[in-house]
Amino acid sequence: MPHQRTRVYAMKPYFIRAEWDEEASVWVATSDDVPGLATEADTLEALVQKLKVMVPELLDANGMSGSGDVAFELLTRRFEIARAAA
């Protein structure tokens, strides 16, 4: 198993941005590296599961698929406000 992890991380990952949409209460993922990628989910874990399916499918649909596994890096951003004690 450790050998597989080394192999996966040796690949150049596709970068995917995930931002919290406060109004819709969902994580939204987009990417300049994966054409056509735009999806959302209630949790980061649910988003990752969707991306594991969508990223290879979109790469294949855009003629960018290779053989084997597809590595991606999820860059997350969420803004919060911490209220100061009175």
HTML snippet that shows the backbone in 3Dmol.js (N, CA, C, O; Angstrom):
<script src="https://3Dmol.org/build/3Dmol-min.js"></script>
<div id="view" style="width:600px;height:400px;position:relative"></div>
<script>
const pdb = `
ATOM      1  N   MET A   1       0.818  -1.201   0.000  1.00  0.00           N
ATOM      2  CA  MET A   1       0.000   0.000   0.000  1.00  0.00           C
ATOM      3  C   MET A   1       0.859   1.261   0.000  1.00  0.00           C
ATOM      4  O   MET A   1       0.567   2.164  -0.784  1.00  0.00           O
ATOM      5  N   PRO A   2       1.906   1.384   0.832  1.00  0.00           N
ATOM      6  CA  PRO A   2       2.716   2.596   0.810  1.00  0.00           C
ATOM      7  C   PRO A   2       3.301   2.877  -0.568  1.00  0.00           C
ATOM      8  O   PRO A   2       3.458   4.037  -0.949  1.00  0.00           O
ATOM      9  N   HIS A   3       3.625   1.828  -1.319  1.00  0.00           N
ATOM     10  CA  HIS A   3       4.170   2.041  -2.664  1.00  0.00           C
ATOM     11  C   HIS A   3       3.169   2.767  -3.548  1.00  0.00           C
ATOM     12  O   HIS A   3       3.562   3.633  -4.329  1.00  0.00           O
ATOM     13  N   GLN A   4       1.894   2.438  -3.448  1.00  0.00           N
ATOM     14  CA  GLN A   4       0.865   3.113  -4.239  1.00  0.00           C
ATOM     15  C   GLN A   4       0.778   4.586  -3.875  1.00  0.00           C
ATOM     16  O   GLN A   4       0.641   5.424  -4.767  1.00  0.00           O
ATOM     17  N   ARG A   5       0.851   4.925  -2.606  1.00  0.00           N
ATOM     18  CA  ARG A   5       0.783   6.328  -2.182  1.00  0.00           C
ATOM     19  C   ARG A   5       1.935   7.123  -2.776  1.00  0.00           C
ATOM     20  O   ARG A   5       1.739   8.241  -3.252  1.00  0.00           O
ATOM     21  N   THR A   6       3.127   6.558  -2.752  1.00  0.00           N
ATOM     22  CA  THR A   6       4.281   7.240  -3.329  1.00  0.00           C
ATOM     23  C   THR A   6       4.037   7.499  -4.804  1.00  0.00           C
ATOM     24  O   THR A   6       4.351   8.578  -5.307  1.00  0.00           O
ATOM     25  N   ARG A   7       3.485   6.528  -5.494  1.00  0.00           N
ATOM     26  CA  ARG A   7       3.225   6.667  -6.919  1.00  0.00           C
ATOM     27  C   ARG A   7       2.189   7.747  -7.179  1.00  0.00           C
ATOM     28  O   ARG A   7       2.347   8.536  -8.110  1.00  0.00           O
ATOM     29  N   VAL A   8       1.131   7.801  -6.377  1.00  0.00           N
ATOM     30  CA  VAL A   8       0.083   8.801  -6.561  1.00  0.00           C
ATOM     31  C   VAL A   8       0.637  10.198  -6.336  1.00  0.00           C
ATOM     32  O   VAL A   8       0.367  11.102  -7.126  1.00  0.00           O
ATOM     33  N   TYR A   9       1.411  10.390  -5.267  1.00  0.00           N
ATOM     34  CA  TYR A   9       1.931  11.720  -4.966  1.00  0.00           C
ATOM     35  C   TYR A   9       3.016  12.151  -5.941  1.00  0.00           C
ATOM     36  O   TYR A   9       3.304  13.343  -6.051  1.00  0.00           O
ATOM     37  N   ALA A  10       3.625  11.203  -6.651  1.00  0.00           N
ATOM     38  CA  ALA A  10       4.643  11.548  -7.631  1.00  0.00           C
ATOM     39  C   ALA A  10       4.019  12.184  -8.871  1.00  0.00           C
ATOM     40  O   ALA A  10       4.718  12.843  -9.640  1.00  0.00           O
ATOM     41  N   MET A  11       2.708  11.996  -9.077  1.00  0.00           N
ATOM     42  CA  MET A  11       2.019  12.599 -10.215  1.00  0.00           C
ATOM     43  C   MET A  11       1.828  14.089  -9.984  1.00  0.00           C
ATOM     44  O   MET A  11       1.739  14.549  -8.845  1.00  0.00           O
ATOM     45  N   LYS A  12       1.766  14.831 -11.072  1.00  0.00           N
ATOM     46  CA  LYS A  12       1.437  16.254 -10.958  1.00  0.00           C
ATOM     47  C   LYS A  12      -0.061  16.344 -10.675  1.00  0.00           C
ATOM     48  O   LYS A  12      -0.870  15.892 -11.485  1.00  0.00           O
ATOM     49  N   PRO A  13      -0.435  16.921  -9.539  1.00  0.00           N
ATOM     50  CA  PRO A  13      -1.868  16.970  -9.209  1.00  0.00           C
ATOM     51  C   PRO A  13      -2.598  18.065  -9.979  1.00  0.00           C
ATOM     52  O   PRO A  13      -2.014  19.080 -10.357  1.00  0.00           O
ATOM     53  N   TYR A  14      -3.865  17.837 -10.196  1.00  0.00           N
ATOM     54  CA  TYR A  14      -4.746  18.869 -10.737  1.00  0.00           C
ATOM     55  C   TYR A  14      -5.212  19.692  -9.543  1.00  0.00           C
ATOM     56  O   TYR A  14      -5.616  19.138  -8.521  1.00  0.00           O
ATOM     57  N   PHE A  15      -5.157  21.013  -9.674  1.00  0.00           N
ATOM     58  CA  PHE A  15      -5.551  21.881  -8.569  1.00  0.00           C
ATOM     59  C   PHE A  15      -7.022  22.233  -8.661  1.00  0.00           C
ATOM     60  O   PHE A  15      -7.509  22.652  -9.711  1.00  0.00           O
ATOM     61  N   ILE A  16      -7.725  22.059  -7.552  1.00  0.00           N
ATOM     62  CA  ILE A  16      -9.160  22.332  -7.475  1.00  0.00           C
ATOM     63  C   ILE A  16      -9.396  23.258  -6.291  1.00  0.00           C
ATOM     64  O   ILE A  16      -8.909  23.012  -5.188  1.00  0.00           O
ATOM     65  N   ARG A  17     -10.144  24.319  -6.531  1.00  0.00           N
ATOM     66  CA  ARG A  17     -10.496  25.258  -5.462  1.00  0.00           C
ATOM     67  C   ARG A  17     -11.865  24.895  -4.904  1.00  0.00           C
ATOM     68  O   ARG A  17     -12.793  24.596  -5.655  1.00  0.00           O
ATOM     69  N   ALA A  18     -11.980  24.923  -3.593  1.00  0.00           N
ATOM     70  CA  ALA A  18     -13.271  24.715  -2.930  1.00  0.00           C
ATOM     71  C   ALA A  18     -13.509  25.898  -2.007  1.00  0.00           C
ATOM     72  O   ALA A  18     -12.695  26.188  -1.131  1.00  0.00           O
ATOM     73  N   GLU A  19     -14.619  26.571  -2.209  1.00  0.00           N
ATOM     74  CA  GLU A  19     -14.963  27.719  -1.368  1.00  0.00           C
ATOM     75  C   GLU A  19     -16.333  27.499  -0.754  1.00  0.00           C
ATOM     76  O   GLU A  19     -17.234  26.947  -1.386  1.00  0.00           O
ATOM     77  N   TRP A  20     -16.475  27.939   0.488  1.00  0.00           N
ATOM     78  CA  TRP A  20     -17.741  27.831   1.194  1.00  0.00           C
ATOM     79  C   TRP A  20     -18.661  28.935   0.717  1.00  0.00           C
ATOM     80  O   TRP A  20     -18.306  30.113   0.774  1.00  0.00           O
ATOM     81  N   ASP A  21     -19.845  28.563   0.245  1.00  0.00           N
ATOM     82  CA  ASP A  21     -20.870  29.528  -0.153  1.00  0.00           C
ATOM     83  C   ASP A  21     -21.821  29.679   1.027  1.00  0.00           C
ATOM     84  O   ASP A  21     -22.683  28.831   1.261  1.00  0.00           O
ATOM     85  N   GLU A  22     -21.653  30.758   1.758  1.00  0.00           N
ATOM     86  CA  GLU A  22     -22.433  30.990   2.975  1.00  0.00           C
ATOM     87  C   GLU A  22     -23.923  31.055   2.683  1.00  0.00           C
ATOM     88  O   GLU A  22     -24.735  30.528   3.443  1.00  0.00           O
ATOM     89  N   GLU A  23     -24.277  31.700   1.587  1.00  0.00           N
ATOM     90  CA  GLU A  23     -25.695  31.872   1.245  1.00  0.00           C
ATOM     91  C   GLU A  23     -26.382  30.538   0.955  1.00  0.00           C
ATOM     92  O   GLU A  23     -27.502  30.297   1.405  1.00  0.00           O
ATOM     93  N   ALA A  24     -25.701  29.673   0.201  1.00  0.00           N
ATOM     94  CA  ALA A  24     -26.279  28.374  -0.163  1.00  0.00           C
ATOM     95  C   ALA A  24     -25.931  27.274   0.844  1.00  0.00           C
ATOM     96  O   ALA A  24     -26.502  26.185   0.793  1.00  0.00           O
ATOM     97  N   SER A  25     -24.999  27.552   1.755  1.00  0.00           N
ATOM     98  CA  SER A  25     -24.525  26.572   2.743  1.00  0.00           C
ATOM     99  C   SER A  25     -23.985  25.307   2.089  1.00  0.00           C
ATOM    100  O   SER A  25     -24.331  24.192   2.480  1.00  0.00           O
ATOM    101  N   VAL A  26     -23.128  25.500   1.082  1.00  0.00           N
ATOM    102  CA  VAL A  26     -22.488  24.376   0.395  1.00  0.00           C
ATOM    103  C   VAL A  26     -21.046  24.734   0.054  1.00  0.00           C
ATOM    104  O   VAL A  26     -20.685  25.908  -0.032  1.00  0.00           O
ATOM    105  N   TRP A  27     -20.231  23.701  -0.138  1.00  0.00           N
ATOM    106  CA  TRP A  27     -18.892  23.865  -0.671  1.00  0.00           C
ATOM    107  C   TRP A  27     -18.996  23.822  -2.188  1.00  0.00           C
ATOM    108  O   TRP A  27     -19.648  22.937  -2.741  1.00  0.00           O
ATOM    109  N   VAL A  28     -18.357  24.773  -2.867  1.00  0.00           N
ATOM    110  CA  VAL A  28     -18.393  24.857  -4.329  1.00  0.00           C
ATOM    111  C   VAL A  28     -16.981  24.625  -4.859  1.00  0.00           C
ATOM    112  O   VAL A  28     -16.039  25.292  -4.429  1.00  0.00           O
ATOM    113  N   ALA A  29     -16.830  23.689  -5.787  1.00  0.00           N
ATOM    114  CA  ALA A  29     -15.522  23.368  -6.358  1.00  0.00           C
ATOM    115  C   ALA A  29     -15.455  23.784  -7.819  1.00  0.00           C
ATOM    116  O   ALA A  29     -16.377  23.537  -8.597  1.00  0.00           O
ATOM    117  N   THR A  30     -14.336  24.425  -8.176  1.00  0.00           N
ATOM    118  CA  THR A  30     -14.047  24.797  -9.563  1.00  0.00           C
ATOM    119  C   THR A  30     -12.558  24.568  -9.802  1.00  0.00           C
ATOM    120  O   THR A  30     -11.783  24.410  -8.859  1.00  0.00           O
ATOM    121  N   SER A  31     -12.166  24.551 -11.087  1.00  0.00           N
ATOM    122  CA  SER A  31     -10.757  24.336 -11.399  1.00  0.00           C
ATOM    123  C   SER A  31     -10.419  24.866 -12.780  1.00  0.00           C
ATOM    124  O   SER A  31     -11.175  24.674 -13.733  1.00  0.00           O
ATOM    125  N   ASP A  32      -9.279  25.533 -12.882  1.00  0.00           N
ATOM    126  CA  ASP A  32      -8.756  25.918 -14.188  1.00  0.00           C
ATOM    127  C   ASP A  32      -8.078  24.726 -14.850  1.00  0.00           C
ATOM    128  O   ASP A  32      -7.939  24.698 -16.073  1.00  0.00           O
ATOM    129  N   ASP A  33      -7.657  23.744 -14.063  1.00  0.00           N
ATOM    130  CA  ASP A  33      -6.957  22.565 -14.578  1.00  0.00           C
ATOM    131  C   ASP A  33      -7.895  21.509 -15.151  1.00  0.00           C
ATOM    132  O   ASP A  33      -7.493  20.710 -15.998  1.00  0.00           O
ATOM    133  N   VAL A  34      -9.147  21.504 -14.690  1.00  0.00           N
ATOM    134  CA  VAL A  34     -10.118  20.493 -15.124  1.00  0.00           C
ATOM    135  C   VAL A  34     -11.272  21.218 -15.811  1.00  0.00           C
ATOM    136  O   VAL A  34     -12.191  21.687 -15.141  1.00  0.00           O
ATOM    137  N   PRO A  35     -11.234  21.315 -17.139  1.00  0.00           N
ATOM    138  CA  PRO A  35     -12.280  22.049 -17.860  1.00  0.00           C
ATOM    139  C   PRO A  35     -13.680  21.514 -17.566  1.00  0.00           C
ATOM    140  O   PRO A  35     -13.923  20.308 -17.597  1.00  0.00           O
ATOM    141  N   GLY A  36     -14.593  22.441 -17.281  1.00  0.00           N
ATOM    142  CA  GLY A  36     -15.985  22.074 -17.049  1.00  0.00           C
ATOM    143  C   GLY A  36     -16.320  21.714 -15.616  1.00  0.00           C
ATOM    144  O   GLY A  36     -17.475  21.427 -15.301  1.00  0.00           O
ATOM    145  N   LEU A  37     -15.320  21.727 -14.741  1.00  0.00           N
ATOM    146  CA  LEU A  37     -15.594  21.332 -13.358  1.00  0.00           C
ATOM    147  C   LEU A  37     -16.294  22.450 -12.599  1.00  0.00           C
ATOM    148  O   LEU A  37     -15.762  23.552 -12.459  1.00  0.00           O
ATOM    149  N   ALA A  38     -17.469  22.156 -12.123  1.00  0.00           N
ATOM    150  CA  ALA A  38     -18.242  23.040 -11.247  1.00  0.00           C
ATOM    151  C   ALA A  38     -19.244  22.149 -10.531  1.00  0.00           C
ATOM    152  O   ALA A  38     -20.181  21.636 -11.142  1.00  0.00           O
ATOM    153  N   THR A  39     -19.040  21.970  -9.237  1.00  0.00           N
ATOM    154  CA  THR A  39     -19.936  21.112  -8.468  1.00  0.00           C
ATOM    155  C   THR A  39     -19.994  21.613  -7.035  1.00  0.00           C
ATOM    156  O   THR A  39     -19.188  22.446  -6.621  1.00  0.00           O
ATOM    157  N   GLU A  40     -20.940  21.104  -6.298  1.00  0.00           N
ATOM    158  CA  GLU A  40     -21.106  21.530  -4.908  1.00  0.00           C
ATOM    159  C   GLU A  40     -21.554  20.359  -4.051  1.00  0.00           C
ATOM    160  O   GLU A  40     -22.084  19.366  -4.548  1.00  0.00           O
ATOM    161  N   ALA A  41     -21.324  20.503  -2.731  1.00  0.00           N
ATOM    162  CA  ALA A  41     -21.755  19.487  -1.769  1.00  0.00           C
ATOM    163  C   ALA A  41     -21.873  20.137  -0.395  1.00  0.00           C
ATOM    164  O   ALA A  41     -21.281  21.184  -0.131  1.00  0.00           O
ATOM    165  N   ASP A  42     -22.651  19.494   0.470  1.00  0.00           N
ATOM    166  CA  ASP A  42     -22.886  20.019   1.819  1.00  0.00           C
ATOM    167  C   ASP A  42     -21.656  19.962   2.717  1.00  0.00           C
ATOM    168  O   ASP A  42     -21.487  20.807   3.596  1.00  0.00           O
ATOM    169  N   THR A  43     -20.794  18.964   2.499  1.00  0.00           N
ATOM    170  CA  THR A  43     -19.601  18.798   3.330  1.00  0.00           C
ATOM    171  C   THR A  43     -18.375  18.627   2.441  1.00  0.00           C
ATOM    172  O   THR A  43     -18.491  18.286   1.263  1.00  0.00           O
ATOM    173  N   LEU A  44     -17.201  18.868   3.018  1.00  0.00           N
ATOM    174  CA  LEU A  44     -15.966  18.656   2.254  1.00  0.00           C
ATOM    175  C   LEU A  44     -15.801  17.189   1.877  1.00  0.00           C
ATOM    176  O   LEU A  44     -15.373  16.877   0.766  1.00  0.00           O
ATOM    177  N   GLU A  45     -16.140  16.286   2.799  1.00  0.00           N
ATOM    178  CA  GLU A  45     -16.000  14.858   2.497  1.00  0.00           C
ATOM    179  C   GLU A  45     -16.905  14.454   1.335  1.00  0.00           C
ATOM    180  O   GLU A  45     -16.485  13.698   0.458  1.00  0.00           O
ATOM    181  N   ALA A  46     -18.129  14.946   1.321  1.00  0.00           N
ATOM    182  CA  ALA A  46     -19.043  14.654   0.208  1.00  0.00           C
ATOM    183  C   ALA A  46     -18.508  15.253  -1.088  1.00  0.00           C
ATOM    184  O   ALA A  46     -18.645  14.654  -2.155  1.00  0.00           O
ATOM    185  N   LEU A  47     -17.903  16.423  -0.997  1.00  0.00           N
ATOM    186  CA  LEU A  47     -17.327  17.058  -2.184  1.00  0.00           C
ATOM    187  C   LEU A  47     -16.174  16.222  -2.734  1.00  0.00           C
ATOM    188  O   LEU A  47     -16.076  16.019  -3.944  1.00  0.00           O
ATOM    189  N   VAL A  48     -15.314  15.742  -1.862  1.00  0.00           N
ATOM    190  CA  VAL A  48     -14.194  14.902  -2.289  1.00  0.00           C
ATOM    191  C   VAL A  48     -14.701  13.648  -2.993  1.00  0.00           C
ATOM    192  O   VAL A  48     -14.153  13.254  -4.023  1.00  0.00           O
ATOM    193  N   GLN A  49     -15.735  13.019  -2.451  1.00  0.00           N
ATOM    194  CA  GLN A  49     -16.286  11.815  -3.076  1.00  0.00           C
ATOM    195  C   GLN A  49     -16.823  12.115  -4.475  1.00  0.00           C
ATOM    196  O   GLN A  49     -16.632  11.321  -5.395  1.00  0.00           O
ATOM    197  N   LYS A  50     -17.494  13.257  -4.638  1.00  0.00           N
ATOM    198  CA  LYS A  50     -17.984  13.656  -5.963  1.00  0.00           C
ATOM    199  C   LYS A  50     -16.820  13.907  -6.914  1.00  0.00           C
ATOM    200  O   LYS A  50     -16.867  13.508  -8.078  1.00  0.00           O
ATOM    201  N   LEU A  51     -15.772  14.570  -6.416  1.00  0.00           N
ATOM    202  CA  LEU A  51     -14.622  14.893  -7.256  1.00  0.00           C
ATOM    203  C   LEU A  51     -13.885  13.644  -7.721  1.00  0.00           C
ATOM    204  O   LEU A  51     -13.360  13.614  -8.834  1.00  0.00           O
ATOM    205  N   LYS A  52     -13.839  12.613  -6.880  1.00  0.00           N
ATOM    206  CA  LYS A  52     -13.176  11.365  -7.258  1.00  0.00           C
ATOM    207  C   LYS A  52     -13.832  10.721  -8.475  1.00  0.00           C
ATOM    208  O   LYS A  52     -13.182   9.986  -9.219  1.00  0.00           O
ATOM    209  N   VAL A  53     -15.102  10.995  -8.674  1.00  0.00           N
ATOM    210  CA  VAL A  53     -15.820  10.479  -9.842  1.00  0.00           C
ATOM    211  C   VAL A  53     -15.741  11.476 -10.998  1.00  0.00           C
ATOM    212  O   VAL A  53     -15.444  11.102 -12.133  1.00  0.00           O
ATOM    213  N   MET A  54     -16.009  12.741 -10.700  1.00  0.00           N
ATOM    214  CA  MET A  54     -16.118  13.756 -11.748  1.00  0.00           C
ATOM    215  C   MET A  54     -14.802  14.102 -12.435  1.00  0.00           C
ATOM    216  O   MET A  54     -14.770  14.267 -13.655  1.00  0.00           O
ATOM    217  N   VAL A  55     -13.715  14.214 -11.672  1.00  0.00           N
ATOM    218  CA  VAL A  55     -12.445  14.647 -12.260  1.00  0.00           C
ATOM    219  C   VAL A  55     -11.992  13.699 -13.374  1.00  0.00           C
ATOM    220  O   VAL A  55     -11.725  14.170 -14.479  1.00  0.00           O
ATOM    221  N   PRO A  56     -11.892  12.384 -13.137  1.00  0.00           N
ATOM    222  CA  PRO A  56     -11.493  11.500 -14.238  1.00  0.00           C
ATOM    223  C   PRO A  56     -12.469  11.540 -15.420  1.00  0.00           C
ATOM    224  O   PRO A  56     -12.049  11.475 -16.575  1.00  0.00           O
ATOM    225  N   GLU A  57     -13.772  11.646 -15.130  1.00  0.00           N
ATOM    226  CA  GLU A  57     -14.762  11.705 -16.213  1.00  0.00           C
ATOM    227  C   GLU A  57     -14.585  12.958 -17.062  1.00  0.00           C
ATOM    228  O   GLU A  57     -14.632  12.885 -18.290  1.00  0.00           O
ATOM    229  N   LEU A  58     -14.382  14.113 -16.416  1.00  0.00           N
ATOM    230  CA  LEU A  58     -14.203  15.361 -17.160  1.00  0.00           C
ATOM    231  C   LEU A  58     -12.890  15.371 -17.937  1.00  0.00           C
ATOM    232  O   LEU A  58     -12.844  15.868 -19.063  1.00  0.00           O
ATOM    233  N   LEU A  59     -11.832  14.834 -17.357  1.00  0.00           N
ATOM    234  CA  LEU A  59     -10.561  14.758 -18.077  1.00  0.00           C
ATOM    235  C   LEU A  59     -10.708  13.889 -19.315  1.00  0.00           C
ATOM    236  O   LEU A  59     -10.203  14.232 -20.384  1.00  0.00           O
ATOM    237  N   ASP A  60     -11.397  12.766 -19.172  1.00  0.00           N
ATOM    238  CA  ASP A  60     -11.639  11.879 -20.309  1.00  0.00           C
ATOM    239  C   ASP A  60     -12.480  12.579 -21.372  1.00  0.00           C
ATOM    240  O   ASP A  60     -12.170  12.491 -22.560  1.00  0.00           O
ATOM    241  N   ALA A  61     -13.538  13.270 -20.957  1.00  0.00           N
ATOM    242  CA  ALA A  61     -14.418  13.972 -21.901  1.00  0.00           C
ATOM    243  C   ALA A  61     -13.684  15.078 -22.654  1.00  0.00           C
ATOM    244  O   ALA A  61     -14.059  15.425 -23.774  1.00  0.00           O
ATOM    245  N   ASN A  62     -12.637  15.631 -22.037  1.00  0.00           N
ATOM    246  CA  ASN A  62     -11.861  16.697 -22.664  1.00  0.00           C
ATOM    247  C   ASN A  62     -10.591  16.181 -23.344  1.00  0.00           C
ATOM    248  O   ASN A  62      -9.725  16.965 -23.731  1.00  0.00           O
ATOM    249  N   GLY A  63     -10.488  14.860 -23.488  1.00  0.00           N
ATOM    250  CA  GLY A  63      -9.334  14.263 -24.157  1.00  0.00           C
ATOM    251  C   GLY A  63      -8.036  14.422 -23.384  1.00  0.00           C
ATOM    252  O   GLY A  63      -6.957  14.439 -23.975  1.00  0.00           O
ATOM    253  N   MET A  64      -8.134  14.537 -22.076  1.00  0.00           N
ATOM    254  CA  MET A  64      -6.955  14.771 -21.240  1.00  0.00           C
ATOM    255  C   MET A  64      -6.633  13.581 -20.342  1.00  0.00           C
ATOM    256  O   MET A  64      -5.765  13.677 -19.474  1.00  0.00           O
ATOM    257  N   SER A  65      -7.318  12.472 -20.541  1.00  0.00           N
ATOM    258  CA  SER A  65      -7.120  11.342 -19.628  1.00  0.00           C
ATOM    259  C   SER A  65      -5.858  10.579 -19.986  1.00  0.00           C
ATOM    260  O   SER A  65      -5.507  10.422 -21.155  1.00  0.00           O
ATOM    261  N   GLY A  66      -5.199  10.118 -18.956  1.00  0.00           N
ATOM    262  CA  GLY A  66      -4.046   9.257 -19.136  1.00  0.00           C
ATOM    263  C   GLY A  66      -4.404   7.890 -18.600  1.00  0.00           C
ATOM    264  O   GLY A  66      -5.577   7.581 -18.393  1.00  0.00           O
ATOM    265  N   SER A  67      -3.410   7.087 -18.381  1.00  0.00           N
ATOM    266  CA  SER A  67      -3.695   5.778 -17.806  1.00  0.00           C
ATOM    267  C   SER A  67      -3.447   5.836 -16.306  1.00  0.00           C
ATOM    268  O   SER A  67      -2.550   6.540 -15.842  1.00  0.00           O
ATOM    269  N   GLY A  68      -4.220   5.114 -15.577  1.00  0.00           N
ATOM    270  CA  GLY A  68      -4.002   5.031 -14.143  1.00  0.00           C
ATOM    271  C   GLY A  68      -4.764   6.054 -13.330  1.00  0.00           C
ATOM    272  O   GLY A  68      -5.764   6.621 -13.770  1.00  0.00           O
ATOM    273  N   ASP A  69      -4.261   6.271 -12.132  1.00  0.00           N
ATOM    274  CA  ASP A  69      -4.913   7.139 -11.165  1.00  0.00           C
ATOM    275  C   ASP A  69      -4.758   8.615 -11.525  1.00  0.00           C
ATOM    276  O   ASP A  69      -3.851   8.999 -12.262  1.00  0.00           O
ATOM    277  N   VAL A  70      -5.656   9.424 -10.993  1.00  0.00           N
ATOM    278  CA  VAL A  70      -5.619  10.872 -11.193  1.00  0.00           C
ATOM    279  C   VAL A  70      -5.443  11.523  -9.824  1.00  0.00           C
ATOM    280  O   VAL A  70      -6.254  11.314  -8.921  1.00  0.00           O
ATOM    281  N   ALA A  71      -4.388  12.305  -9.675  1.00  0.00           N
ATOM    282  CA  ALA A  71      -4.139  13.000  -8.410  1.00  0.00           C
ATOM    283  C   ALA A  71      -4.713  14.411  -8.499  1.00  0.00           C
ATOM    284  O   ALA A  71      -4.550  15.098  -9.508  1.00  0.00           O
ATOM    285  N   PHE A  72      -5.389  14.832  -7.427  1.00  0.00           N
ATOM    286  CA  PHE A  72      -5.835  16.224  -7.371  1.00  0.00           C
ATOM    287  C   PHE A  72      -5.614  16.770  -5.971  1.00  0.00           C
ATOM    288  O   PHE A  72      -5.640  16.041  -4.979  1.00  0.00           O
ATOM    289  N   GLU A  73      -5.397  18.078  -5.925  1.00  0.00           N
ATOM    290  CA  GLU A  73      -5.191  18.761  -4.650  1.00  0.00           C
ATOM    291  C   GLU A  73      -6.337  19.726  -4.448  1.00  0.00           C
ATOM    292  O   GLU A  73      -6.614  20.565  -5.305  1.00  0.00           O
ATOM    293  N   LEU A  74      -7.001  19.605  -3.316  1.00  0.00           N
ATOM    294  CA  LEU A  74      -8.154  20.440  -3.004  1.00  0.00           C
ATOM    295  C   LEU A  74      -7.705  21.593  -2.111  1.00  0.00           C
ATOM    296  O   LEU A  74      -7.279  21.384  -0.975  1.00  0.00           O
ATOM    297  N   LEU A  75      -7.804  22.798  -2.634  1.00  0.00           N
ATOM    298  CA  LEU A  75      -7.424  24.001  -1.898  1.00  0.00           C
ATOM    299  C   LEU A  75      -8.701  24.638  -1.382  1.00  0.00           C
ATOM    300  O   LEU A  75      -9.525  25.103  -2.169  1.00  0.00           O
ATOM    301  N   THR A  76      -8.872  24.662  -0.063  1.00  0.00           N
ATOM    302  CA  THR A  76     -10.132  25.139   0.511  1.00  0.00           C
ATOM    303  C   THR A  76      -9.995  26.537   1.093  1.00  0.00           C
ATOM    304  O   THR A  76      -8.929  26.960   1.539  1.00  0.00           O
ATOM    305  N   ARG A  77     -11.130  27.235   1.066  1.00  0.00           N
ATOM    306  CA  ARG A  77     -11.176  28.574   1.654  1.00  0.00           C
ATOM    307  C   ARG A  77     -12.566  28.797   2.231  1.00  0.00           C
ATOM    308  O   ARG A  77     -13.587  28.580   1.578  1.00  0.00           O
ATOM    309  N   ARG A  78     -12.558  29.240   3.488  1.00  0.00           N
ATOM    310  CA  ARG A  78     -13.819  29.551   4.164  1.00  0.00           C
ATOM    311  C   ARG A  78     -13.573  30.738   5.090  1.00  0.00           C
ATOM    312  O   ARG A  78     -12.667  30.703   5.923  1.00  0.00           O
ATOM    313  N   PHE A  79     -14.362  31.762   4.948  1.00  0.00           N
ATOM    314  CA  PHE A  79     -14.233  32.951   5.780  1.00  0.00           C
ATOM    315  C   PHE A  79     -15.219  32.876   6.933  1.00  0.00           C
ATOM    316  O   PHE A  79     -16.378  32.505   6.748  1.00  0.00           O
ATOM    317  N   GLU A  80     -14.758  33.227   8.113  1.00  0.00           N
ATOM    318  CA  GLU A  80     -15.588  33.238   9.313  1.00  0.00           C
ATOM    319  C   GLU A  80     -15.335  34.530  10.073  1.00  0.00           C
ATOM    320  O   GLU A  80     -14.322  35.196   9.859  1.00  0.00           O
ATOM    321  N   ILE A  81     -16.242  34.875  10.946  1.00  0.00           N
ATOM    322  CA  ILE A  81     -16.089  36.034  11.818  1.00  0.00           C
ATOM    323  C   ILE A  81     -16.167  35.547  13.258  1.00  0.00           C
ATOM    324  O   ILE A  81     -17.119  34.872  13.647  1.00  0.00           O
ATOM    325  N   ALA A  82     -15.165  35.896  14.032  1.00  0.00           N
ATOM    326  CA  ALA A  82     -15.152  35.554  15.456  1.00  0.00           C
ATOM    327  C   ALA A  82     -15.552  36.807  16.227  1.00  0.00           C
ATOM    328  O   ALA A  82     -14.907  37.850  16.119  1.00  0.00           O
ATOM    329  N   ARG A  83     -16.590  36.692  16.981  1.00  0.00           N
ATOM    330  CA  ARG A  83     -17.077  37.826  17.773  1.00  0.00           C
ATOM    331  C   ARG A  83     -16.206  38.015  19.011  1.00  0.00           C
ATOM    332  O   ARG A  83     -15.908  37.064  19.733  1.00  0.00           O
ATOM    333  N   ALA A  84     -15.810  39.248  19.236  1.00  0.00           N
ATOM    334  CA  ALA A  84     -15.020  39.569  20.422  1.00  0.00           C
ATOM    335  C   ALA A  84     -15.927  39.556  21.648  1.00  0.00           C
ATOM    336  O   ALA A  84     -17.101  39.918  21.572  1.00  0.00           O
ATOM    337  N   ALA A  85     -15.371  39.139  22.761  1.00  0.00           N
ATOM    338  CA  ALA A  85     -16.140  39.138  24.011  1.00  0.00           C
ATOM    339  C   ALA A  85     -16.421  40.580  24.423  1.00  0.00           C
ATOM    340  O   ALA A  85     -15.562  41.450  24.283  1.00  0.00           O
ATOM    341  N   ALA A  86     -17.614  40.827  24.926  1.00  0.00           N
ATOM    342  CA  ALA A  86     -18.002  42.197  25.321  1.00  0.00           C
ATOM    343  C   ALA A  86     -17.353  42.617  26.608  1.00  0.00           C
ATOM    344  O   ALA A  86     -17.574  43.734  27.075  1.00  0.00           O
TER     345      ALA A  86
END
`;
const viewer = $3Dmol.createViewer("view");
viewer.addModel(pdb, "pdb");
viewer.setStyle({}, {cartoon: {color: "spectrum"}});
viewer.zoomTo();
viewer.render();
</script>
